[in-house]
Amino acid sequence: MIRSSPAPVPLEQLSRRAPHSGCIPASLHPPGRGASRSLPGAQGVNRARGGRCRRWRAGLGRAPRSPPGNSERLCRFPSGGSRCSRYKAYMAPGSSKEKKSDDGQASKENFIHLCNPHLEKMKEDILYHFALGTGTHDFPKLFGDVKFVCVGGSPSRMKAFIAYIAEELGLGSPGCDYPNICAGTDRYAMYKVGPVLSVSHGMGIPSISIMLHELIKLLYHAKCSDITIIRIGTSGGIGLEPGSVVITRQSVDATFKPQLEQVVLGKTVIRSTNLDEQLAKELMQCSKEIGQFNTVIGNTMCTLDFYEGQGRLDGAICLYDEGEKLQYLKNAYESGVRNIEMESSVFAAMCNLSGVKAAVVCVTLLNRLEGDQISSPHDVLVEYQQRPQKLVGYFIKKSLGKV
Amino acid sequence: MIRSSPAPVPLEQLSRRAPHSGCIPASLHPPGRGASRSLPGAQGVNRARGGRCRRWRAGLGRAPRSPPGNSERLCRFPSGGSRCSRYKAYMAPGSSKEKKSDDGQASKENFIHLCNPHLEKMKEDILYHFALGTGTHDFPKLFGDVKFVCVGGSPSRMKAFIAYIAEELGLGSPGCDYPNICAGTDRYAMYKVGPVLSVSHGMGIPSISIMLHELIKLLYHAKCSDITIIRIGTSGGIGLEPGSVVITRQSVDATFKPQLEQVVLGKTVIRSTNLDEQLAKELMQCSKEIGQFNTVIGNTMCTLDFYEGQGRLDGAICLYDEGEKLQYLKNAYESGVRNIEMESSVFAAMCNLSGVKAAVVCVTLLNRLEGDQISSPHDVLVEYQQRPQKLVGYFIKKSLGKV
């Protein structure tokens, strides 16, 4: 059963609630997109919200930081005539409002910082690749209690994670299946138990980018607050024993710069790929407390290709020799890179812009200084892939006061 | 039952064979990667092949074209000291050898042009994202008769396509299921019936790029010849009635240039994204013969993002206004762009380099000059998505002399 209250649940209350069941009601899925737009609870997106950002400032060079405590950031369109081809955008504070906890302590509730003024004008918002929409689904009811979102490439791994976290949090019931909330499409898979949402994102920057656009809108429409998003994935390590876990300090591109280049309306845009330092430290502390596998904090290189883009010699196309490859990987190591994957840069950039705390936790399946092919036995790889799940599962339990 | 002969089947013989059944034997899947490396028929990749390219020339500016009739192209590593950060690579002729058909006519058989000398040194090749390997699977036996490969984003659509083509070619049997050849992973799905292979590729350039590296190696290891690869997909149209089908003339980037920029060992590489003109014309002729939907030949813009990258106003982040968006789309239209998707550029570039005939056939789900959201009813979208399948299905039937 999913919580029926549309209001977000303060984090500190979650640990005191009776256990949620992980099962999603069958009524979640409408009969078909476009078939019914007037289900009970259906609503548009055109509603007021305190502290919401309206427009985003973008201009030449460094954008001015908001003064401390100014939680509402003014976003303006870049001016048409003098717009520059490159600009930077920095971490947006989540829109926030003050709330009081049960013991009268005041604290701030951080909402999603949606940086798109056009959505206000839309009567409904269809999240096409999730097969969900504000006209057919009651987002606050379905997702309003979400506090932790874990994302990863593989649908089956994200299903396994939801079963794991349900058991860890004492929210699972024996034999309970966790249905795919995005069953109307095979683009992504989504599962939920209590305050945890688990979503697959496929492989590569474009694939996770589509998912994140729709996920951020989903969390916004659901009026979620105080969200933490963690990517749990696999990667190639550099100079690390296979099976090591890397918590990303910065996501860097294939030239080792902590930035993401995107092309928007034909112009190059550069965005910051910093991640939440405090969250990375908390995750590192969790790994020490678990004490089961080697974990480091390091830079993660994010590439657009698995073979040539990561200097592999075993793709269908390879125009360089082993010496050039090794030199490139050694240069990466010297610049602080400890692992390579394909999603972290846009993940960091979009979470920054949306004011969401984010972390990337990936296990290394091999040491790229020693080879390219992933040839470890299946059971060894399966155990490696469980390590980020264990670490993030422990972090969530600890955050909820269940450790 | 899959054909047991490892030798490639001449295209002209295929139409005269008794119908193949589409079912894949259960013995296809080994018990687990790494568990057994010595199945009957297992073989390494280190074998001689006539006409195989060893090294690829890459240097500053335009690479010299091979003289006509010179089917073996010399590939050299770029020289380390003087290597340039940008170079172009052009269409490689497939490695070929002469063969005689039943009536004594001589013709050339085109093999995959594998542009990686390092693979020769590998004892086995693990196609990690397919969960297949030369040490555990007999590629010539499983795939040697493949002549047509159809690729598309969605696993379920590619499964539907294999059932459709099986019926069209008279190769299906009632109630026959088409098992996923890549059942050992959920990264991609692959189905086969007779000479047709159907493979999903997920969303975006990185995702299809991984699939194509492994697909091209699979076809090479299987000793396939005379391969045609067609991407069947969905897209946003520009200035076209929704449901129109676009056969891509050239894939262009977000600045309307017919090229793909990749970063290899930290250096930018630019590759041509031309597609086979003759194949596009043949597909256009097929559409005329079917006469069921509007089809055009036009340029296809390939972007790294679905929302900002395609000028949508409905993503989680949008820093431009409607006027700027429309101007961008009109500029695209004026440059010859008729639809936008997210995979065609690397598809064209990699097929060029591998000497494989390739085409992109995408239906348009909406006219982007009129909106951003895909809001047509589900059944309408399903019918639209069947149009590229119908067109390519008819083309394959015609190529096999079954029309």
Boltz contact constraints between the chains, C-beta under 6 A:
constraints:
  - contact:
      token1: [A, 32]
      token2: [B, 378]
      max_distance: 6.0
  - contact:
      token1: [A, 33]
      token2: [B, 378]
      max_distance: 6.0
  - contact:
      token1: [A, 34]
      token2: [B, 377]
      max_distance: 6.0
  - contact:
      token1: [A, 34]
      token2: [B, 378]
      max_distance: 6.0
  - contact:
      token1: [A, 56]
      token2: [B, 319]
      max_distance: 6.0
  - contact:
      token1: [A, 58]
      token2: [B, 319]
      max_distance: 6.0
  - contact:
      token1: [A, 77]
      token2: [B, 321]
      max_distance: 6.0
  - contact:
      token1: [A, 115]
      token2: [B, 317]
      max_distance: 6.0
  - contact:
      token1: [A, 116]
      token2: [B, 318]
      max_distance: 6.0
  - contact:
      token1: [A, 118]
      token2: [B, 313]
      max_distance: 6.0
  - contact:
      token1: [A, 118]
      token2: [B, 318]
      max_distance: 6.0
  - contact:
      token1: [A, 126]
      token2: [B, 373]
      max_distance: 6.0
  - contact:
      token1: [A, 126]
      token2: [B, 375]
      max_distance: 6.0
  - contact:
      token1: [A, 128]
      token2: [B, 374]
      max_distance: 6.0
  - contact:
      token1: [A, 154]
      token2: [B, 186]
      max_distance: 6.0
  - contact:
      token1: [A, 155]
      token2: [B, 186]
      max_distance: 6.0
  - contact:
      token1: [A, 156]
      token2: [B, 186]
      max_distance: 6.0
  - contact:
      token1: [A, 186]
      token2: [B, 154]
      max_distance: 6.0
  - contact:
      token1: [A, 186]
      token2: [B, 155]
      max_distance: 6.0
  - contact:
      token1: [A, 186]
      token2: [B, 156]
      max_distance: 6.0
  - contact:
      token1: [A, 202]
      token2: [B, 202]
      max_distance: 6.0
  - contact:
      token1: [A, 202]
      token2: [B, 203]
      max_distance: 6.0
  - contact:
      token1: [A, 202]
      token2: [B, 207]
      max_distance: 6.0
  - contact:
      token1: [A, 203]
      token2: [B, 202]
      max_distance: 6.0
  - contact:
      token1: [A, 203]
      token2: [B, 207]
      max_distance: 6.0
  - contact:
      token1: [A, 204]
      token2: [B, 204]
      max_distance: 6.0
  - contact:
      token1: [A, 204]
      token2: [B, 206]
      max_distance: 6.0
  - contact:
      token1: [A, 204]
      token2: [B, 207]
      max_distance: 6.0
  - contact:
      token1: [A, 206]
      token2: [B, 204]
      max_distance: 6.0
  - contact:
      token1: [A, 206]
      token2: [B, 304]
      max_distance: 6.0
  - contact:
      token1: [A, 206]
      token2: [B, 305]
      max_distance: 6.0
  - contact:
      token1: [A, 206]
      token2: [B, 342]
      max_distance: 6.0
  - contact:
      token1: [A, 207]
      token2: [B, 202]
      max_distance: 6.0
  - contact:
      token1: [A, 207]
      token2: [B, 203]
      max_distance: 6.0
  - contact:
      token1: [A, 207]
      token2: [B, 204]
      max_distance: 6.0
  - contact:
      token1: [A, 207]
      token2: [B, 207]
      max_distance: 6.0
  - contact:
      token1: [A, 209]
      token2: [B, 305]
      max_distance: 6.0
  - contact:
      token1: [A, 210]
      token2: [B, 306]
      max_distance: 6.0
  - contact:
      token1: [A, 213]
      token2: [B, 307]
      max_distance: 6.0
  - contact:
      token1: [A, 213]
      token2: [B, 315]
      max_distance: 6.0
  - contact:
      token1: [A, 213]
      token2: [B, 316]
      max_distance: 6.0
  - contact:
      token1: [A, 216]
      token2: [B, 316]
      max_distance: 6.0
  - contact:
      token1: [A, 217]
      token2: [B, 316]
      max_distance: 6.0
  - contact:
      token1: [A, 254]
      token2: [B, 263]
      max_distance: 6.0
  - contact:
      token1: [A, 254]
      token2: [B, 266]
      max_distance: 6.0
  - contact:
      token1: [A, 255]
      token2: [B, 266]
      max_distance: 6.0
  - contact:
      token1: [A, 263]
      token2: [B, 254]
      max_distance: 6.0
  - contact:
      token1: [A, 264]
      token2: [B, 308]
      max_distance: 6.0
  - contact:
      token1: [A, 265]
      token2: [B, 311]
      max_distance: 6.0
  - contact:
      token1: [A, 265]
      token2: [B, 320]
      max_distance: 6.0
  - contact:
      token1: [A, 265]
      token2: [B, 324]
      max_distance: 6.0
  - contact:
      token1: [A, 265]
      token2: [B, 328]
      max_distance: 6.0
  - contact:
      token1: [A, 266]
      token2: [B, 254]
      max_distance: 6.0
  - contact:
      token1: [A, 266]
      token2: [B, 255]
      max_distance: 6.0
  - contact:
      token1: [A, 304]
      token2: [B, 206]
      max_distance: 6.0
  - contact:
      token1: [A, 305]
      token2: [B, 209]
      max_distance: 6.0
  - contact:
      token1: [A, 306]
      token2: [B, 210]
      max_distance: 6.0
  - contact:
      token1: [A, 307]
      token2: [B, 213]
      max_distance: 6.0
  - contact:
      token1: [A, 308]
      token2: [B, 264]
      max_distance: 6.0
  - contact:
      token1: [A, 311]
      token2: [B, 265]
      max_distance: 6.0
  - contact:
      token1: [A, 313]
      token2: [B, 118]
      max_distance: 6.0
  - contact:
      token1: [A, 315]
      token2: [B, 213]
      max_distance: 6.0
  - contact:
      token1: [A, 316]
      token2: [B, 213]
      max_distance: 6.0
  - contact:
      token1: [A, 316]
      token2: [B, 216]
      max_distance: 6.0
  - contact:
      token1: [A, 316]
      token2: [B, 217]
      max_distance: 6.0
  - contact:
      token1: [A, 317]
      token2: [B, 115]
      max_distance: 6.0
  - contact:
      token1: [A, 317]
      token2: [B, 353]
      max_distance: 6.0
  - contact:
      token1: [A, 318]
      token2: [B, 116]
      max_distance: 6.0
  - contact:
      token1: [A, 318]
      token2: [B, 118]
      max_distance: 6.0
  - contact:
      token1: [A, 319]
      token2: [B, 56]
      max_distance: 6.0
  - contact:
      token1: [A, 319]
      token2: [B, 58]
      max_distance: 6.0
  - contact:
      token1: [A, 320]
      token2: [B, 265]
      max_distance: 6.0
  - contact:
      token1: [A, 321]
      token2: [B, 77]
      max_distance: 6.0
  - contact:
      token1: [A, 324]
      token2: [B, 265]
      max_distance: 6.0
  - contact:
      token1: [A, 328]
      token2: [B, 265]
      max_distance: 6.0
  - contact:
      token1: [A, 342]
      token2: [B, 206]
      max_distance: 6.0
  - contact:
      token1: [A, 353]
      token2: [B, 317]
      max_distance: 6.0
  - contact:
      token1: [A, 373]
      token2: [B, 126]
      max_distance: 6.0
  - contact:
      token1: [A, 374]
      token2: [B, 128]
      max_distance: 6.0
  - contact:
      token1: [A, 375]
      token2: [B, 126]
      max_distance: 6.0
  - contact:
      token1: [A, 377]
      token2: [B, 34]
      max_distance: 6.0
  - contact:
      token1: [A, 378]
      token2: [B, 32]
      max_distance: 6.0
  - contact:
      token1: [A, 378]
      token2: [B, 33]
      max_distance: 6.0
  - contact:
      token1: [A, 378]
      token2: [B, 34]
      max_distance: 6.0
